[in-house]
């Protein structure tokens, strides 16, 4: 249980953190869907995310949240948001 005096600040911090996590998850949803559609149609995973645009599965790559980038694993088809270096 938290400190009653800092509860409002703790709550706002938790809300901000949840919002950042939700934005990152939401941003990968179109990519994951396009990867699945590519995989079903082409019977393989895309070599990189740009192949989704070149093949017409996405009009353009979505922009990653501030100070992050998309990390794609062509072996598994997994895409996630990671801190930009």
GINORRA-V61242 format. One record per residue. N is the residue number from 1. NEAR is the number of other ideal C-beta (glycine too) atoms within 8 Angstrom. Layout:
N;NEAR
N;NEAR
//
This chain:
1;1
2;6
3;6
4;5
5;4
6;8
7;9
8;6
9;7
10;10
11;8
12;8
13;8
14;8
15;8
16;8
17;8
18;8
19;8
20;9
21;8
22;8
23;9
24;11
25;8
26;7
27;13
28;12
29;8
30;9
31;16
32;9
33;8
34;11
35;13
36;9
37;9
38;14
39;12
40;7
41;6
42;8
43;5
44;5
45;10
46;13
47;5
48;7
49;11
50;7
51;10
52;14
53;12
54;6
55;9
56;5
57;8
58;11
59;3
60;5
61;10
62;8
63;5
64;9
65;10
66;3
67;5
68;11
69;8
70;13
71;8
72;9
73;8
74;9
75;5
76;6
77;10
78;6
79;12
80;7
81;11
82;8
83;6
84;7
85;2
//
